[in-house]
Amino acid sequence: MINAIFEIISSFIEIYLFYAIIGLLFPKEVNPPKIKIILQSMVLLCIVLYLNSFVLYSWMPFLVFPTYVGITAATLYKEKYRYTISIALFYSLIIYVIDFFSVTLLSIVYRNPDFAQSVLYSKSVDRLVYISVCKIILLLLYYELYRTHKKINLYFEGYKFWILITICGFSGGIFLAEKTLDQFDLHIAISWVFLIVIIILLIIILGSYMVRKVEKQNYEFAKTRSELLENNYTNLKQAYELNAKMYHDYKHHISAIQSLIYEENIEGLKEYISNLEMVHFNMNDKRWTSDATVNFIINNKISECKKEGIEIKANIDFPIDSNIKTNDMVVILANLLDNAIEACNQIPVPINKSIHLIIRRVNEMLVIKVENPCFQTPKIIDEKFMTNKKNKYEHGWGLISVENTAHKYEGTLRCSYDAKEKTFKTTVNLACQKNGF
């Protein structure tokens, strides 16, 4: 009876931990109720116990487990099946290696070469010890992942990477498992250690390659995005300059029209008005800097904030004739203010939404600060703030563009989040000097 209860509890822990791991590794847009996870775990537990009732140790549970948890996890957490199934396969490999590595350790402790046969195919006290060791190792690995998952960068979109490691691991594992069951000796134990080291090295080597590949893609995407943004705002600058020209000529047009009215030259008046290039302009736009395009960006974002019911406080002292190019200022301001506006729009409760923009020259540095409320805890990987959005290829390029632009001026990008005050602060420092120096 005790053996049966122990088997049930250990199998449930094995299943439930997988769903817990999926909850750690993927963004928290979807957080399924615990009762649903427990119910799914119980269903699979019943299936596994039923299969074990025929043969205590067989391949059937290993085939059913990754398929079931992979599909149900994708449904619960609204993720793609290939991601969750590939992780389920890798998790199965981890369990498989832990099981047989524990057998090798206990065989050495008990000095019994037939220990594997006795614990895998019969219910005994030794089997309870074996299961306890396996689950303790699994729980320790989960604890380590729980402790460090926010600091590591795991590339889950590269599901083929996890499948490749799983295939390599099982290829060696199945061979060693047969040797372990046939006749255990110390050489088999050493071989299991080598297999574990090889799996770890594969994770490090392939993981590093995939991370570098993604970083290269990120850089190319950010570079392309910056170029498109620069081209877009170059066109806006031209429109703004044309708008400014029309405003400058406004009084001259009024004088000419008054003259034609005074002369009662209706036909001439019609012709004059029809020849005017009608360009809309806003007479209330504030002149924050000597750069027309930068002014346009700031005024445009202020106008957007007003439409969204967001208060924006701007404290700007932009140096005249600096070495910082207009298009680079556009990239920085547009991205930072877009992020701040988006964060304000995501606030679920009706509070006072406000953004604080500061541009100041401090000694030889230009400091740009944007502070805004943020009620969704940012995800931090490798000390970098990552997007919480699902599709990381379509989102998250803004800060990368800003950081790349800052590096052009020997500058830095720093982000900080105050969980107590629920505020996000971004600071960009740029080496600033007058042109000609």
C-alpha positions in Angstrom: 0.0 0.0 0.0 2.8 2.4 0.9 4.6 1.6 -2.3 1.5 2.3 -4.4 0.9 5.7 -2.7 4.6 6.6 -3.1 4.4 5.7 -6.8 1.3 7.9 -7.3 2.9 10.9 -5.5 6.2 10.6 -7.4 4.5 10.3 -10.8 2.2 13.3 -10.0 5.3 15.4 -9.0 7.0 14.5 -12.3 4.0 15.5 -14.4 3.1 18.7 -12.4 6.7 20.0 -12.5 6.6 20.0 -16.3 3.6 22.4 -16.3 5.3 24.5 -13.6 8.4 24.7 -15.8 6.4 25.9 -18.8 4.9 28.6 -16.6 8.4 29.8 -15.7 9.9 29.8 -19.2 7.2 31.5 -21.2 5.7 35.0 -20.8 2.8 35.4 -18.4 0.2 36.7 -20.8 -1.8 33.5 -20.0 -1.8 32.2 -16.5 -4.1 29.2 -16.3 -5.8 28.4 -13.0 -4.0 25.9 -10.9 -7.1 23.6 -10.8 -6.8 23.1 -14.6 -3.1 22.1 -14.3 -3.9 19.7 -11.5 -6.7 18.1 -13.5 -4.5 17.6 -16.5 -1.8 16.2 -14.3 -4.4 13.8 -12.7 -5.6 12.6 -16.1 -2.1 11.8 -17.3 -1.3 10.2 -13.9 -4.2 7.8 -14.4 -3.0 6.9 -17.9 0.6 6.2 -16.7 -0.6 4.1 -13.7 -2.8 2.1 -16.1 0.2 1.4 -18.4 2.4 0.5 -15.4 -0.2 -2.0 -14.3 0.9 -4.2 -17.2 4.6 -3.7 -17.0 6.3 -1.7 -14.2 8.9 -0.3 -16.5 8.2 0.1 -20.3 8.6 2.6 -23.1 4.9 3.3 -23.4 4.8 6.0 -20.6 7.8 7.7 -22.2 5.9 7.9 -25.5 2.6 9.0 -24.0 4.1 11.6 -21.6 5.7 14.1 -24.0 2.8 13.9 -26.4 0.2 14.5 -23.8 1.9 17.2 -21.7 3.2 19.0 -24.9 -0.3 19.3 -26.4 -2.1 20.2 -23.1 0.6 22.7 -22.1 0.3 24.5 -25.5 -3.5 24.7 -24.9 -3.2 25.9 -21.3 -0.5 28.5 -22.0 -1.6 29.4 -25.5 1.8 28.6 -27.0 2.8 26.8 -30.2 2.7 23.0 -30.1 6.2 22.6 -31.5 7.7 24.7 -28.7 5.9 22.8 -25.8 6.3 19.4 -27.4 10.1 19.9 -28.0 10.5 21.0 -24.4 8.4 18.0 -23.3 10.8 15.7 -25.2 13.8 17.3 -23.6 12.2 17.0 -20.2 11.6 13.3 -20.9 15.3 12.9 -21.6 16.2 14.6 -18.3 13.9 12.2 -16.4 15.3 9.3 -18.3 18.9 10.3 -17.5 18.1 11.0 -13.9 16.4 7.6 -13.5 19.4 5.6 -14.8 22.0 7.9 -13.3 20.3 7.3 -9.9 20.4 3.6 -10.5 24.2 3.8 -11.1 24.8 5.8 -8.0 22.7 3.4 -5.8 24.3 0.4 -7.4 27.7 1.7 -6.3 26.4 2.5 -2.8 24.7 -0.9 -2.4 27.5 -2.7 -4.3 24.9 -4.7 -6.1 25.4 -5.2 -9.9 21.8 -6.4 -10.2 20.3 -3.4 -8.4 18.8 -1.9 -11.6 16.8 -5.1 -12.3 15.4 -5.2 -8.7 14.3 -1.5 -8.6 12.9 -1.2 -12.2 10.9 -4.4 -12.4 9.8 -5.0 -8.8 8.1 -3.1 -6.0 10.5 -3.1 -3.0 12.0 -0.9 -0.3 15.0 -0.4 -2.6 12.6 0.9 -5.2 11.3 3.5 -2.7 14.8 4.7 -2.1 15.5 4.8 -5.8 12.3 6.9 -6.5 13.2 9.2 -3.7 16.6 9.9 -5.0 15.3 10.5 -8.5 12.6 13.0 -7.3 15.1 14.8 -5.1 17.4 15.4 -8.0 14.5 16.5 -10.2 13.2 18.9 -7.5 16.7 20.4 -7.1 17.0 21.0 -10.8 13.6 22.7 -10.8 14.6 24.9 -7.8 17.8 26.0 -9.7 15.7 26.8 -12.8 13.2 28.7 -10.6 16.0 30.7 -9.0 17.8 31.6 -12.3 15.2 31.5 -15.1 15.0 35.3 -15.2 18.7 35.6 -15.7 19.2 33.1 -18.5 18.3 33.4 -22.1 16.8 30.2 -23.5 16.0 30.2 -27.2 12.6 28.4 -27.3 11.7 29.5 -30.8 14.6 27.2 -32.0 12.6 24.1 -31.2 14.8 22.0 -33.5 17.7 22.8 -31.2 15.9 21.0 -28.3 14.8 18.1 -30.5 18.4 17.6 -31.7 19.8 17.5 -28.1 17.0 15.1 -27.2 17.8 12.7 -30.1 21.5 12.8 -29.2 20.8 12.3 -25.6 18.5 9.3 -26.1 20.8 7.7 -28.6 23.5 7.5 -25.9 21.1 6.9 -23.1 19.3 3.9 -24.6 22.7 2.2 -25.3 23.9 2.8 -21.7 20.5 1.8 -20.3 20.8 -1.6 -22.0 24.3 -2.1 -20.6 23.1 -1.0 -17.1 20.2 -3.5 -17.2 22.4 -6.3 -18.6 25.3 -6.2 -16.1 26.3 -3.0 -14.2 29.9 -2.1 -13.4 31.9 1.0 -12.6 32.7 1.7 -16.3 28.9 2.1 -16.9 28.7 4.7 -14.2 31.6 6.6 -15.7 29.8 6.4 -19.1 26.7 7.9 -17.6 28.7 10.8 -16.3 30.3 11.3 -19.7 26.8 11.3 -21.3 25.6 14.0 -18.9 28.7 16.1 -19.6 28.1 15.7 -23.4 24.4 16.8 -23.0 25.5 19.9 -21.0 28.2 20.7 -23.6 25.6 20.4 -26.4 23.3 22.8 -24.6 26.1 25.3 -24.1 27.6 25.0 -27.7 24.3 24.9 -29.6 22.7 27.4 -27.2 25.6 29.9 -27.7 25.3 29.5 -31.5 21.6 30.1 -31.5 21.9 33.1 -29.2 24.6 34.6 -31.4 22.4 34.0 -34.4 19.4 35.7 -32.8 21.6 38.6 -31.6 22.8 39.1 -35.2 19.2 39.0 -36.5 18.2 41.5 -33.7 21.0 43.8 -34.9 20.0 43.6 -38.5 16.3 44.1 -37.7 17.1 47.0 -35.5 19.4 48.5 -38.1 16.7 48.2 -40.8 14.1 49.6 -38.5 16.3 52.6 -37.7 16.9 53.2 -41.4 13.2 53.0 -42.1 12.4 55.3 -39.2 15.0 57.8 -40.3 13.6 57.8 -43.9 10.1 58.2 -42.6 11.0 61.2 -40.5 13.1 62.7 -43.2 9.9 62.9 -45.2 8.1 64.4 -42.2 10.9 67.0 -41.8 10.4 68.0 -45.4 6.6 68.4 -44.8 7.3 70.3 -41.6 9.7 72.7 -43.4 7.2 73.2 -46.2 4.6 73.9 -43.5 6.9 76.4 -41.8 7.4 78.2 -45.2 3.7 78.5 -45.7 3.3 80.0 -42.3 6.1 82.4 -43.0 4.5 83.5 -46.2 1.0 83.7 -44.6 1.1 87.5 -44.0 2.2 88.1 -47.6 -0.7 86.1 -48.9 -3.2 87.9 -46.7 -1.9 91.3 -48.0 -2.2 90.2 -51.6 -5.8 88.9 -51.0 -6.8 92.2 -49.2 -5.4 94.1 -52.1 -7.5 92.1 -54.7 -10.6 92.5 -52.5 -10.0 96.3 -52.2 -9.7 96.5 -56.0 -12.8 94.3 -56.3 -10.9 92.0 -58.7 -12.9 88.9 -58.1 -11.5 86.9 -61.0 -7.9 87.7 -59.9 -8.8 86.8 -56.3 -10.2 83.4 -57.5 -7.1 82.7 -59.5 -4.8 83.7 -56.7 -6.5 81.5 -54.1 -6.7 78.5 -56.6 -2.9 78.8 -57.1 -2.1 78.6 -53.4 -0.6 75.3 -52.1 -2.9 74.5 -49.2 -0.8 72.9 -46.5 -2.2 72.3 -43.0 -0.1 73.5 -40.2 -0.5 73.9 -36.5 0.2 77.4 -35.2 0.2 76.2 -31.6 3.2 73.9 -32.0 5.9 74.8 -29.5 9.5 75.4 -30.4 11.4 73.2 -28.0 14.8 73.2 -29.9 16.5 74.8 -32.8 15.9 71.6 -34.8 12.6 71.7 -36.6 12.3 67.9 -37.0 13.0 67.2 -33.3 10.3 69.8 -32.5 7.9 68.0 -34.8 8.6 64.7 -33.1 8.1 66.1 -29.6 4.9 68.0 -30.5 3.6 65.0 -32.4 4.0 62.7 -29.3 2.5 65.4 -27.1 -0.5 65.5 -29.4 -0.8 61.7 -29.3 -0.6 61.8 -25.5 -3.5 64.3 -25.3 -5.6 62.0 -27.5 -4.9 59.1 -25.2 -5.6 61.1 -22.0 -1.9 61.0 -20.9 -0.2 64.0 -19.3 3.3 64.7 -20.6 5.8 66.9 -18.8 8.7 68.1 -20.9 11.8 69.8 -19.6 14.0 70.3 -22.5 17.3 72.2 -23.0 18.8 70.9 -26.3 22.2 72.4 -27.2 22.5 74.4 -30.4 24.8 73.2 -33.2 25.7 69.9 -31.5 27.3 66.8 -33.1 24.2 64.7 -32.6 22.4 64.1 -35.9 18.7 64.9 -36.3 17.9 61.4 -37.5 19.6 59.8 -34.4 17.6 62.1 -32.0 14.4 61.0 -33.9 15.2 57.3 -33.4 15.8 57.8 -29.6 12.9 60.1 -28.9 10.4 58.3 -31.1 11.2 54.9 -29.6 11.3 55.9 -26.0 8.1 58.0 -26.2 6.3 55.2 -28.1 7.2 52.7 -25.4 6.1 55.1 -22.7 2.8 55.8 -24.3 2.2 52.1 -24.9 3.0 51.3 -21.2 0.5 54.0 -20.1 -2.2 52.6 -22.4 -1.7 49.1 -20.8 -2.5 50.4 -17.3 -5.7 48.6 -16.2 -6.8 51.0 -13.5 -8.0 54.6 -13.9 -5.1 56.5 -12.5 -3.3 59.7 -13.5 -1.2 58.6 -16.5 1.8 60.8 -17.0 5.1 60.8 -18.9 8.1 62.9 -17.9 10.6 63.8 -20.6 13.9 65.4 -19.7 16.6 66.5 -22.2 19.6 68.2 -20.6 23.3 68.8 -21.3 25.5 67.8 -18.3 29.1 68.7 -18.9 30.1 66.9 -22.1 27.1 64.5 -22.1 23.6 64.9 -23.4 21.2 63.2 -21.0 17.7 62.0 -22.2 15.4 60.6 -19.6 11.9 59.3 -20.0 9.9 58.1 -17.0 6.5 56.5 -17.1 4.1 54.3 -15.0 4.4 50.6 -15.8 2.1 48.1 -14.1 3.4 45.0 -15.9 6.7 43.7 -14.4 9.3 43.7 -17.2 11.1 40.5 -18.1 14.9 40.7 -17.5 17.3 38.3 -19.2 21.1 38.7 -19.0 20.5 42.1 -17.2 18.5 43.3 -20.3 14.9 44.3 -20.3 13.0 42.1 -22.8 9.6 42.5 -24.4 6.7 40.8 -22.7 4.9 40.4 -26.0 4.5 36.9 -27.5 6.1 37.4 -30.9 9.6 38.5 -30.0 10.6 38.9 -33.7 8.0 41.6 -34.3 8.4 43.4 -31.0 11.2 44.6 -28.7 13.3 46.3 -31.3 12.8 49.9 -29.9 15.3 49.7 -27.1 17.8 47.8 -29.4 17.6 50.7 -31.9 18.1 53.2 -29.1 21.1 51.3 -27.7 22.7 51.0 -31.1 22.2 54.7 -31.7 23.7 55.5 -28.3 26.8 53.5 -29.1 27.4 55.7 -32.1 28.1 58.6 -29.7 30.0 56.5 -27.1 26.9 56.6 -25.0 24.9 54.2 -22.9 21.3 53.1 -22.4 20.1 52.3 -18.9 16.7 51.0 -17.9 15.4 50.6 -14.4 12.1 49.5 -12.9 10.7 50.4 -9.5 8.3 47.6 -8.5 7.1 49.6 -5.5 6.3 52.8 -7.3 5.4 50.9 -10.6 7.6 53.2 -12.7 9.9 52.5 -15.6 12.8 54.9 -16.2 15.0 55.0 -19.3 18.1 57.1 -19.5 20.3 57.7 -22.6 23.7 59.3 -22.3 25.4 60.6 -25.4 28.8 62.3 -25.8 27.8 65.8 -26.9 30.0 68.5 -28.4 29.7 71.4 -30.8 30.3 70.8 -34.4 33.9 71.5 -35.5 35.5 70.3 -32.3 
